[in-house]
Amino acid sequence: MKNIFSNIKGDTFGGVTAGIVALPLALAFGVSSGLGPTAGLYGAIFLGFFGAFFGGTNTQISGPTAPLTAISMVLIAGIIQVNNGDLDRALPLILTVFLLAGLFQILLGVLGVGKYIKYIPYPVVSGFMTAIGVIIIITQMLPILGYYVGDDLEFIENFKPHAEELIINSILEDEVKEGLLVLEDFKETIKRAELVTDEEILNEAKSLAKAETSGVVGAIKSLPRALKNINYLEVLLALSTIIIIFGFKKITTKVPSTLVALLVVSSVAIIANLDYRPIEEIPGGFPIPNLMIFSTFSISSISPYIFTALTLAFLGVIDSLLTSVVADNMTKTSHDSNKELVGQGIGNSIAAIFGGLPGAGATIRTVVNINAGGKTKLSGMVAGVFLLIVLLALGPVASKIPAAVLAGILITVGIGVMDYKGLKAIPYIPKTEVVIMIVVLLLSTFWNLVYAVGLGLVIASLVFMKKMGDVTEDLSDVKSLKEEKAWDDEMNFPEELKEKVFIKHIKGPLFFGSTSHFQILTKQVPDTAIYAIVRMEKVPYIDQSGLYAIEEALLYLEKKNIHPLIVDLQNQPLYLLQSIDIVPDLIPEEHLFKNFNDCTDWIKNNV
């Protein structure tokens, strides 16, 4: 921290520039999430500042990102639906999940999990990132066409009967809790039902209609209706935004094209007094913490979402550390991964308390910061303060931004986030990896992001274990010394002993993916053998399955009066064999040899 003010000019310029890039994205991610533009802005402010202050990457700029927003969007829609479409009622639980995700990140950093992120298979990451892009593009098609289900009264009308049924069910449930429901007398039920207003029924029907059109599947189902009710002004504003974003990049990359598109299209729409749909109003004043997170907290309400919170935490970890690696490559420095996780966790936790979206280290914003002169943590803190100043000074102005402009910005984000490198490699990479990528892509898009990644990891792990088992199977064999292709130190083995001594070469880890083959090979040792030499110098690791497979093999050889001799047992396998007394109960210490020459000397003297 003592060097935080060593580059004030560069850090200030870098932070302000990164903040300018972050502004339209934060607003767009907030709108996309369902919590509104303010949530995106609050997330960028608090995570940006505290993530930089406590983090382990000097030039990292953090804020809401596409992957975190995609998962948040699904979570938010689900919790709002459970709360009968009432965002105010659902908000404390939503923010509690975000807070829990931040706390999980702190815990992961304290436990030193950062170093294990590199083991996530590329096909899983590739499929997931491409799915994020597809989800963003499809879900933004409705706002681009100017279709908002809350305004489609004809469509909402279809949901009124179901809405009335849900309201009646709610009344009955309340009466059961209060002990008022009596089968012989429904007077209280009828009385309460008569108090239900048309507005309450309409709001419930709107909630059901929004749930029907949410997500990728809902957007696809609603597309024909949106095309029939297309708003050409909204389409024009969105297309103009997209064209400017991609076109301005060809002119210069020194000025963020996203900001140019936001300013130009919004200014034209406002000055020309066009009849467009603005984003939700952004409240002025300093953000206020949402203390209902704590006052309404209960284990029963949060428990169904713990896995989602953990997924948000892990995804934020991956996103942030990948950005940290990019920053290291650009600045020729080295980040502290575990400290970075703690910083991200603190930032996300504080952002959640103030109603902000969760986020992570953002690659583009970090690159912009570095190129603009940012070198220390001060740059990320400046970016957060800059966005706070924008909120306080320009909140009412920002509220006039057309919703179609932010939808256009999100379309470009969706196009940019997809993994084209992985998609182009499909014809050349192994088919199993293609399957993993496609499975994660399709399940993430049309089913569930969280479960898709989990299933992808399971499939990738099984495929890897199968491959490792096959490699061990191919390398390991058991033959008499006459048939075995001898290793260099086996060339001078006495000819008269070659029929009585059999050798097993084990190469590679002995784990549960290769134990079945190991047992088959053991049973191939003929009854004429007196000794079986097991060469384990190329076995760096065995797991519990491998340990018990060795035990079973030794017991089998013992029954056949074949004496095992083990050569060059490495430390980890030796420790496990000793831990369950395989050594010395099944294999005496004198039958363990440091090298093959010692083993052959022993055989010459004892056979």
DATA-V851635 format. One record per pair of residues at least 6 apart in sequence whose C-alpha atoms are under 7 Angstrom apart, sorted by the first residue. I is the first residue (numbers start at 1). J is the second residue. If there is no record, write none. Layout:
BEGIN
i->I j->J
i->I j->J
END
This chain:
BEGIN
i->4 j->376
i->4 j->377
i->4 j->378
i->7 j->375
i->10 j->372
i->10 j->373
i->10 j->374
i->11 j->373
i->11 j->374
i->11 j->375
i->11 j->376
i->11 j->378
i->11 j->379
i->12 j->379
i->12 j->382
i->13 j->372
i->13 j->373
i->14 j->369
i->14 j->370
i->14 j->372
i->14 j->373
i->14 j->374
i->14 j->379
i->15 j->369
i->15 j->374
i->15 j->379
i->15 j->380
i->15 j->382
i->15 j->383
i->16 j->382
i->16 j->383
i->16 j->386
i->17 j->369
i->18 j->365
i->18 j->368
i->18 j->369
i->18 j->383
i->19 j->383
i->19 j->386
i->19 j->387
i->21 j->256
i->21 j->259
i->21 j->365
i->22 j->365
i->23 j->387
i->24 j->258
i->24 j->259
i->24 j->262
i->26 j->40
i->26 j->41
i->26 j->44
i->26 j->64
i->27 j->37
i->27 j->38
i->27 j->40
i->27 j->41
i->28 j->37
i->28 j->406
i->28 j->410
i->29 j->40
i->29 j->64
i->29 j->69
i->30 j->36
i->30 j->37
i->30 j->38
i->30 j->39
i->30 j->40
i->31 j->37
i->33 j->69
i->33 j->72
i->33 j->73
i->34 j->73
i->34 j->76
i->36 j->280
i->37 j->280
i->37 j->282
i->38 j->282
i->39 j->355
i->39 j->356
i->39 j->357
i->40 j->64
i->40 j->356
i->40 j->357
i->42 j->351
i->42 j->355
i->42 j->356
i->43 j->63
i->43 j->64
i->43 j->351
i->43 j->356
i->43 j->357
i->43 j->358
i->43 j->359
i->44 j->62
i->44 j->63
i->44 j->64
i->44 j->384
i->45 j->384
i->45 j->385
i->45 j->387
i->45 j->388
i->46 j->347
i->46 j->350
i->46 j->351
i->46 j->384
i->47 j->62
i->47 j->63
i->47 j->347
i->47 j->348
i->47 j->351
i->48 j->61
i->48 j->62
i->48 j->63
i->48 j->380
i->48 j->381
i->48 j->383
i->48 j->384
i->49 j->380
i->49 j->381
i->49 j->384
i->50 j->343
i->50 j->346
i->50 j->347
i->51 j->62
i->51 j->343
i->51 j->344
i->51 j->346
i->51 j->347
i->52 j->60
i->52 j->61
i->52 j->343
i->52 j->377
i->52 j->380
i->52 j->381
i->53 j->377
i->53 j->381
i->54 j->343
i->55 j->339
i->55 j->340
i->55 j->341
i->55 j->342
i->55 j->343
i->55 j->344
i->56 j->335
i->56 j->336
i->56 j->337
i->56 j->339
i->56 j->340
i->57 j->324
i->57 j->335
i->57 j->336
i->57 j->340
i->58 j->375
i->58 j->376
i->58 j->377
i->59 j->327
i->59 j->366
i->59 j->370
i->59 j->374
i->59 j->375
i->59 j->376
i->59 j->377
i->59 j->379
i->59 j->380
i->60 j->324
i->60 j->361
i->60 j->366
i->60 j->380
i->61 j->361
i->61 j->362
i->61 j->365
i->61 j->366
i->61 j->380
i->62 j->359
i->62 j->360
i->62 j->361
i->62 j->362
i->63 j->359
i->63 j->360
i->63 j->361
i->63 j->362
i->64 j->357
i->64 j->358
i->64 j->359
i->64 j->360
i->65 j->359
i->65 j->360
i->65 j->362
i->66 j->132
i->67 j->132
i->68 j->312
i->68 j->316
i->68 j->358
i->68 j->359
i->70 j->132
i->71 j->449
i->76 j->94
i->79 j->90
i->79 j->94
i->80 j->86
i->80 j->87
i->80 j->90
i->81 j->211
i->83 j->89
i->83 j->90
i->84 j->204
i->84 j->207
i->85 j->204
i->85 j->207
i->92 j->292
i->92 j->293
i->93 j->293
i->95 j->293
i->95 j->352
i->95 j->353
i->95 j->355
i->96 j->293
i->97 j->305
i->97 j->309
i->98 j->309
i->98 j->352
i->98 j->358
i->99 j->348
i->99 j->349
i->99 j->352
i->99 j->353
i->100 j->309
i->101 j->309
i->101 j->310
i->101 j->312
i->101 j->313
i->102 j->313
i->102 j->345
i->102 j->346
i->102 j->348
i->102 j->349
i->103 j->345
i->103 j->349
i->104 j->310
i->104 j->313
i->105 j->313
i->105 j->341
i->105 j->342
i->105 j->344
i->105 j->345
i->106 j->341
i->106 j->342
i->106 j->345
i->106 j->346
i->108 j->341
i->109 j->338
i->109 j->339
i->109 j->341
i->109 j->342
i->110 j->338
i->112 j->338
i->114 j->337
i->114 j->338
i->117 j->318
i->121 j->460
i->123 j->433
i->123 j->436
i->123 j->437
i->124 j->436
i->124 j->437
i->124 j->440
i->124 j->453
i->124 j->456
i->124 j->457
i->126 j->419
i->126 j->422
i->126 j->437
i->127 j->437
i->127 j->438
i->127 j->440
i->127 j->441
i->128 j->440
i->128 j->441
i->128 j->444
i->129 j->417
i->129 j->418
i->129 j->419
i->130 j->417
i->130 j->418
i->130 j->419
i->130 j->441
i->131 j->441
i->131 j->444
i->131 j->445
i->132 j->414
i->133 j->414
i->133 j->415
i->133 j->417
i->133 j->418
i->134 j->414
i->134 j->445
i->135 j->216
i->135 j->445
i->136 j->410
i->136 j->411
i->136 j->414
i->137 j->411
i->137 j->414
i->138 j->216
i->138 j->219
i->139 j->215
i->139 j->216
i->139 j->219
i->140 j->407
i->140 j->411
i->142 j->219
i->142 j->223
i->142 j->226
i->143 j->404
i->143 j->407
i->144 j->234
i->144 j->235
i->144 j->238
i->144 j->404
i->144 j->407
i->144 j->408
i->145 j->226
i->145 j->230
i->145 j->231
i->145 j->234
i->145 j->235
i->146 j->230
i->146 j->231
i->146 j->234
i->146 j->235
i->147 j->226
i->147 j->229
i->147 j->230
i->149 j->209
i->149 j->210
i->150 j->206
i->156 j->205
i->156 j->206
i->156 j->209
i->159 j->205
i->159 j->208
i->159 j->209
i->160 j->201
i->160 j->202
i->160 j->205
i->163 j->201
i->163 j->204
i->163 j->205
i->164 j->201
i->168 j->193
i->171 j->189
i->175 j->181
i->212 j->218
i->213 j->219
i->213 j->222
i->216 j->445
i->216 j->446
i->217 j->446
i->234 j->276
i->234 j->404
i->237 j->265
i->237 j->404
i->237 j->405
i->238 j->404
i->238 j->405
i->238 j->407
i->238 j->408
i->239 j->408
i->241 j->261
i->241 j->265
i->241 j->405
i->241 j->408
i->241 j->409
i->242 j->408
i->242 j->409
i->242 j->412
i->244 j->261
i->245 j->257
i->245 j->258
i->245 j->261
i->248 j->257
i->249 j->257
i->258 j->409
i->262 j->405
i->266 j->401
i->266 j->402
i->276 j->402
i->277 j->402
i->277 j->403
i->278 j->399
i->278 j->400
i->278 j->401
i->278 j->402
i->278 j->403
i->279 j->399
i->279 j->400
i->279 j->401
i->279 j->402
i->279 j->403
i->280 j->399
i->281 j->399
i->282 j->395
i->282 j->396
i->282 j->399
i->283 j->395
i->284 j->391
i->284 j->392
i->284 j->395
i->285 j->392
i->286 j->392
i->287 j->354
i->288 j->354
i->289 j->353
i->289 j->354
i->290 j->353
i->290 j->354
i->290 j->355
i->308 j->450
i->311 j->450
i->316 j->359
i->316 j->360
i->317 j->341
i->319 j->360
i->319 j->361
i->320 j->360
i->320 j->361
i->320 j->362
i->321 j->337
i->323 j->361
i->323 j->362
i->323 j->363
i->324 j->335
i->328 j->334
i->328 j->335
i->344 j->360
i->348 j->358
i->348 j->359
i->351 j->357
i->426 j->434
i->436 j->456
i->436 j->459
i->436 j->460
i->440 j->452
i->440 j->453
i->440 j->456
i->443 j->452
i->444 j->452
i->465 j->513
i->466 j->513
i->469 j->513
i->469 j->514
i->472 j->507
i->472 j->508
i->472 j->514
i->473 j->514
i->473 j->517
i->475 j->507
i->476 j->505
i->476 j->506
i->476 j->507
i->477 j->504
i->477 j->505
i->477 j->521
i->478 j->503
i->478 j->504
i->478 j->505
i->478 j->521
i->479 j->502
i->479 j->503
i->479 j->504
i->480 j->498
i->480 j->499
i->480 j->501
i->480 j->502
i->480 j->503
i->481 j->498
i->481 j->502
i->481 j->503
i->482 j->498
i->489 j->596
i->500 j->528
i->500 j->529
i->500 j->530
i->500 j->531
i->501 j->529
i->501 j->530
i->501 j->531
i->501 j->532
i->502 j->529
i->502 j->531
i->502 j->532
i->502 j->533
i->503 j->532
i->503 j->533
i->503 j->534
i->504 j->533
i->504 j->534
i->504 j->535
i->505 j->534
i->505 j->535
i->505 j->536
i->506 j->535
i->506 j->536
i->506 j->538
i->506 j->539
i->507 j->538
i->507 j->539
i->508 j->538
i->508 j->539
i->508 j->540
i->509 j->539
i->509 j->540
i->509 j->541
i->509 j->542
i->510 j->539
i->510 j->541
i->510 j->542
i->510 j->543
i->510 j->546
i->511 j->542
i->511 j->543
i->511 j->545
i->511 j->546
i->512 j->545
i->512 j->546
i->515 j->545
i->515 j->546
i->515 j->549
i->519 j->549
i->519 j->553
i->522 j->553
i->527 j->560
i->529 j->562
i->530 j->562
i->530 j->563
i->531 j->562
i->531 j->563
i->531 j->564
i->532 j->562
i->532 j->563
i->532 j->564
i->532 j->565
i->533 j->564
i->533 j->565
i->533 j->566
i->534 j->564
i->534 j->565
i->534 j->566
i->534 j->567
i->535 j->566
i->535 j->567
i->535 j->568
i->536 j->567
i->536 j->568
i->536 j->569
i->537 j->567
i->537 j->568
i->537 j->569
i->537 j->570
i->540 j->570
i->541 j->572
i->541 j->573
i->542 j->573
i->551 j->582
i->557 j->563
i->565 j->591
i->565 j->592
i->566 j->591
i->566 j->592
i->566 j->593
i->567 j->592
i->567 j->593
i->567 j->594
i->567 j->595
i->567 j->596
i->568 j->593
i->568 j->594
i->568 j->595
i->577 j->583
i->583 j->589
i->593 j->599
END
